[in-house]
């Protein structure tokens, strides 16, 4: 059964002390979590050990890395391997965020290699996909996202694919103040699920969690998450405010 997930992406924000305080404030709130209703915090790499200690013993709450490298080890100064993450107890990794694709030129093939190694170590990749504004304005977003999925995921077996969480990011709605309507979010999520069904079959597709990653806030979370093919969100700015993110968590189906 697919999970409903509230995932926080802190990006390159907060000091260690601010991060500790934020986690304490969020974790102090009462939530109705279970195997089908999860919370994930993707924190900056220097804070992974701290965050992992904070959630120790808490059910259905996980820490994610914001990135990893495609090799197990070696002379790759400044990079983080999955072995390092696994040694910290980290089980989730965000891959292919639009900022990684844009600022660091991460290609679909490079991301396929990252997906492979994360799955090899029995960790969960949150694989990001989505279109920039010019593609949306041209009306070719469906084909654009389908090609991203094909290039980075379609080499996987059906069993492997069901271990991947997909996050759809309308890049034009990230940090711009623009927000896709809940109908636009549902339309793309339904398209992604249909594409997966065409490749792997409907039974596989229905088991893949697809998160929405476009300016989710406390005010719109419940409406967006209420769409049939939206299984939660990958939340940026609003995840840095305890009250906002707590409301978003409670908006999960």
matplotlib code that plots the C-alpha trace (Angstrom):
import matplotlib.pyplot as plt

x = [0.0, 1.3, 2.2, 1.0, 4.2, 4.9, 8.5, 10.4, 13.2, 15.2, 17.6, 20.6, 19.0, 19.2, 22.1, 22.6, 21.0, 18.0, 17.6, 17.5, 14.9, 12.7, 12.8, 12.0, 9.0, 7.6, 8.2, 6.5, 3.2, 0.7, 0.3, -1.7, 1.1, 1.2, 2.8, 0.7, 1.2, 4.9, 7.0, 10.4, 12.9, 15.5, 18.1, 21.6, 24.3, 26.1, 22.9, 22.1, 23.5, 21.8, 18.5, 18.8, 19.2, 16.2, 13.9, 15.3, 12.5, 9.8, 7.6, 7.0, 9.4, 12.5, 15.5, 16.6, 19.8, 19.3, 21.7, 24.3, 26.9, 26.7, 29.8, 30.3, 33.6, 36.7, 38.5, 35.4, 36.2, 33.1, 30.7, 28.6, 28.3, 25.4, 27.6, 28.2, 24.5, 23.7, 26.3, 24.3, 21.1, 19.7, 17.2, 15.9, 17.6, 16.2, 17.5, 17.2, 15.7, 15.2, 17.9, 20.4, 19.5, 19.7, 22.6, 24.8, 23.8, 22.7, 21.6, 18.9, 21.6, 23.5, 20.3, 19.7, 23.0, 22.1, 18.8, 20.6, 23.0, 20.4, 18.2, 21.3, 21.7, 18.0, 17.3, 14.4, 15.0, 12.6, 13.0, 12.1, 10.8, 9.0, 8.9, 10.2, 7.9, 8.7, 7.7, 4.4, 3.6, 4.3, 1.9, 4.4, 4.8, 3.4, 5.9, 8.7, 8.0, 7.4, 10.9, 12.5, 10.8, 11.8, 15.5, 16.0, 13.6, 12.4, 15.5, 14.2, 12.3, 8.7, 9.8, 12.5, 10.1, 7.7, 10.5, 10.9, 8.9, 8.3, 8.1, 6.5, 7.9, 6.3, 9.5, 7.6, 5.8, 8.9, 9.8, 8.0, 4.8, 3.0, 1.2, -0.3, -4.0, -5.0, -6.5, -3.2, -1.4, -3.9, -3.7, 0.1, 0.1, -2.6, -0.4, 2.7, 0.7, -0.7, 2.8, 4.0, 0.9, 1.8, 5.3, 4.7, 1.0, -1.8, -1.1, 2.5, 1.6, -1.0, 1.6, 4.0, 3.7, 3.7, 4.3, 3.6, 6.5, 5.2, 4.9, 2.8, 1.6, -0.6, -3.4, -3.5, -2.0, -5.3, -6.9, -3.9, -3.4, -7.0, -6.6, -6.8, -3.3, -1.5, 0.1, 1.6, 4.2, 7.9, 7.8, 10.4, 9.9, 6.9, 8.8, 11.1, 8.1, 7.0, 3.4, 3.1, 4.7, 2.7, -0.5, 0.8, 1.5, -2.1, -3.4, -2.2, -4.9]
y = [0.0, 3.4, 5.7, 9.3, 11.3, 14.8, 15.4, 18.6, 19.8, 22.3, 23.0, 25.1, 26.8, 27.0, 26.8, 23.6, 25.2, 26.5, 23.1, 21.4, 23.9, 23.4, 19.7, 19.8, 22.1, 19.9, 16.6, 17.9, 18.1, 15.1, 13.4, 10.4, 8.6, 5.0, 2.7, 4.5, 8.0, 9.1, 12.2, 12.7, 15.5, 16.1, 18.1, 19.6, 17.0, 18.4, 17.9, 14.4, 12.8, 15.3, 14.8, 11.1, 11.2, 13.5, 11.0, 7.9, 5.8, 7.8, 5.7, 6.6, 9.6, 9.5, 11.6, 11.9, 13.2, 15.9, 14.2, 11.5, 10.5, 7.7, 5.8, 3.8, 5.4, 7.0, 10.2, 12.5, 15.3, 16.9, 14.2, 11.9, 8.2, 5.9, 3.9, 7.0, 7.7, 4.1, 4.1, 7.0, 5.0, 7.2, 5.3, 8.1, 10.2, 13.0, 12.7, 15.0, 18.0, 20.7, 22.8, 19.9, 19.6, 23.3, 24.5, 21.4, 20.0, 16.6, 14.6, 11.9, 9.3, 10.5, 10.3, 6.8, 5.8, 7.5, 5.7, 2.4, 2.8, 4.0, 1.0, -1.3, -0.2, -0.8, 2.9, 4.9, 7.4, 10.4, 11.0, 14.5, 15.3, 18.3, 21.0, 24.6, 27.5, 27.5, 23.9, 24.5, 27.5, 25.4, 22.8, 20.0, 19.2, 15.7, 14.6, 16.4, 14.6, 11.2, 11.5, 12.2, 9.1, 6.9, 8.0, 7.7, 5.0, 2.7, 0.4, -0.7, -3.9, -3.6, -4.6, -1.9, 0.8, 0.2, 1.2, 4.6, 7.7, 10.2, 13.9, 16.0, 19.6, 22.2, 24.2, 27.3, 27.1, 26.7, 29.8, 32.1, 32.6, 30.8, 27.7, 25.1, 24.6, 21.3, 20.4, 21.0, 18.9, 16.1, 16.2, 15.7, 13.1, 11.1, 11.4, 10.1, 7.2, 6.4, 6.4, 4.0, 1.8, 1.7, 0.5, -1.7, -2.3, -0.7, -2.9, -1.6, 2.0, 2.2, 1.3, 4.2, 7.2, 10.5, 13.7, 17.2, 19.6, 23.0, 25.6, 23.5, 25.6, 25.1, 26.9, 24.6, 21.3, 19.5, 20.5, 19.4, 16.2, 15.4, 14.8, 11.1, 10.8, 13.1, 11.2, 14.1, 16.7, 17.6, 20.9, 23.6, 27.0, 26.1, 23.2, 25.8, 27.0, 24.6, 25.6, 25.6, 22.1, 20.7, 21.8, 20.2, 16.9, 16.9, 17.5, 14.1, 11.6]
z = [0.0, -0.9, 2.0, 2.6, 3.3, 4.6, 3.7, 4.8, 2.6, 4.6, 1.7, 2.7, 5.7, 9.5, 11.9, 13.9, 16.9, 14.9, 13.4, 16.8, 18.0, 14.9, 15.2, 18.9, 18.3, 15.5, 17.2, 20.4, 18.6, 18.7, 15.3, 14.1, 12.3, 11.2, 8.6, 5.9, 7.2, 7.5, 8.2, 6.6, 7.4, 4.6, 6.6, 5.6, 5.7, 8.8, 10.8, 9.8, 13.0, 15.2, 13.5, 13.5, 17.3, 17.7, 15.9, 17.6, 19.0, 17.2, 15.0, 11.4, 11.5, 9.3, 8.4, 4.8, 3.1, 0.5, -1.9, -2.3, -4.8, -7.3, -6.1, -3.0, -2.0, -3.5, -4.3, -4.5, -2.2, -0.6, -1.7, 0.5, -0.1, 0.7, 2.9, 5.0, 5.2, 6.1, 8.9, 10.4, 10.2, 7.3, 5.2, 2.8, 0.2, -2.0, -5.6, -8.6, -7.0, -9.6, -7.9, -8.2, -11.9, -12.6, -10.5, -10.7, -14.1, -12.8, -15.8, -16.1, -16.5, -13.5, -11.4, -12.7, -11.2, -7.9, -7.8, -8.4, -5.5, -3.1, -3.8, -3.6, 0.0, 0.8, 1.2, -0.2, -2.9, -3.2, -6.9, -8.1, -11.5, -13.0, -15.7, -15.9, -16.8, -20.5, -20.8, -18.9, -21.1, -24.2, -23.0, -23.3, -19.6, -19.8, -22.4, -20.5, -17.2, -19.0, -20.5, -17.1, -15.6, -18.6, -18.5, -14.8, -13.6, -16.3, -16.1, -12.7, -12.1, -10.9, -7.4, -7.3, -8.7, -5.8, -3.4, -5.0, -3.9, -6.7, -6.0, -8.8, -8.7, -11.0, -11.1, -12.0, -8.6, -6.4, -4.5, -7.0, -5.1, -7.8, -6.9, -9.1, -8.4, -6.7, -10.1, -11.9, -9.3, -9.6, -13.4, -13.4, -10.7, -12.6, -15.7, -13.8, -12.4, -15.9, -17.3, -14.6, -15.3, -19.0, -18.2, -15.1, -14.9, -12.8, -9.7, -9.5, -10.3, -7.5, -4.9, -5.7, -3.5, -5.6, -3.6, -4.7, -4.5, -5.4, -2.6, -0.3, 2.7, 5.7, 3.9, 0.9, 2.1, 2.9, -0.4, -2.4, -0.4, -0.8, -4.5, -5.3, -6.9, -4.5, -1.7, 0.4, -0.3, -0.5, 1.4, 1.2, 2.9, 5.0, 6.5, 8.3, 10.4, 13.1, 13.1, 9.3, 8.9, 11.8, 10.0, 6.8, 8.5, 9.8, 6.3, 5.1, 4.1]

ax = plt.figure().add_subplot(projection="3d")
ax.plot(x, y, z, "-o")
ax.set_aspect("equal")
plt.show()
